[in-house]
Amino acid sequence: MAGCTTTAPTAHTSQTTAAYTHAQVLGWVTPTLDNGFSFVQAAAPGASAEQMFAASRPLSTASSVSLHELARIPWLGPLQPKEKSLVKALVALEVLTTRSPGPAYVRQLEADIHTAQAALGELHRAVSN
C-alpha cells in the first residue's frame, strides 16, 4: 500500500484562476500546433484541395485550442507584438480551415502554416531570452 493515497486524482481543469507563465503556455501550444502541422505535411504531394481540407482538420482544432490557451496569460511588454503575430496567424488558419476549400486553398494553407510556424518560432525565441 506504499504510495497509495486516499484522495482521488484530479485532472487539469480549465477553470483555474492561476496565472501561467509564457513558457508553460508555449509548452502546451507548441506540440498541439506541431501535431496539426504534421497532419497537413503528411498529405501526399499534389493532394487536391479537398484532400488537404480533410488533412487540415487536426490543424483547425489545434489552432482553436491554441488560441484558447494563449488567451489564458497576460502578454505584456516586448512579447506582446510577437504574441499578436502568432494570434493573427492562428486566426487566419482557423478561418481558412473552417470554410470550404477553393482553388487557392492548398497554396493559402501552405502560406498560412509557414506564417504560423515563423510566428511561433519568434515567440519562442522572445520567451527564451
N, C-alpha and C positions, 0 to 999 in steps of 0.2 A: 504494500500500500504506500510505499515511499513515493513521494512526488505527487500523490493524488490530492485533489482539492475538493472541498465540499460545495464550492460555488460553480455554477455553470459558466462556461466560457462565453465571452461576449464578442460579437462581431464588430468590426469597424462600422460605425454608423455615420451618416452624413448630417446628423442632427446636432453634432457637437458645435460648441462655440469657440473651441480652442483655436488659437492662431497657428497657422502653419508657416513654415519658412518657404522661401522661394525654392530652395534646393529640394525640400520634401515634395512640393507640388510638381516640380520638374521631374522628380524621380517617379512619380505616378504617370505623368503626362507622356513622357518620352517613350516608354515601352508600349503604351497604348497606341500612340501615333505610329511608331515603328512597325507594329503589327499590321495596322491598316495600310501603311505604305507597302509592306511586303506582299499583301494580297494583290494589290494592283500591279506591282512589279513582276509577280509570278504569272500574270496573264501572258498568253502566247504572243510573240511578236506578230504584228499585223492583225491583232484582235479587232473585231468590229466594235462600234460604239456600244451596241447592246451587250456584248461580252464584257467590255470594260466597265459598263454601268453595273453589271452583276458583280464583277470583281471589286468594285468600289464600295459595296455595301458595308464591309467592316470599317473602311476608312470614313464613311459617313458617320457611323456610330462613334468611332474614335474621335472625330472632330467635335461632335456634340458633347461627349463625355469630357474631353479635354477643355473645352470652353467652360463647362460647369466647374471643373477643378480649378482652372485658372482664376475664376471669379471668387474663389474662397480665400484669397490672400490679398492684403493691400500692396499694391505696386506703386511705390513712391520713388522719387529721385531719379537717378540716371537709368534705372531699369525700366521706367515707365514707357519711354518710346519703343524700346525693344519688345516689351510685353504687348504693346498696342500693335506692333507689326505682326507678331505671331497671332494675336486675336484676329486681326484683319485677314490674314492668310487662312486661318481656320474657318472663319465665316464664309470666305469665298469657296472653300472646299465643301463646306456643309451645304451651301446653296447649290453649287454645281451638282453634287451627288444626290440631291433630292429631286431634281427635275428630270424630265425625260431627255435622253441623250439626243443631240442633234448632230449634224455633220462635223462640227468642230469639237465635239465632246472629248475625243481622245487627246487632241492637241492641247485643249484647255486644261484637262485633267493633269497632263504631264507638267504643264507650266505652273499650275496651282500647287502641285506636290513639290516641285522644285522650290517655289517661293516659301512654302511652309517649312520645308526642311532647312532652308537657309535661315529663316527667322528663328526656328528652334535652336539651331546652332549658335546664332548670335546671342540669344538669350542665355543659353548655357554658358557661353564664354563670359558674359557680363556677370552672371551669378557666381561663377567660379573665381572671378578676380576680386 
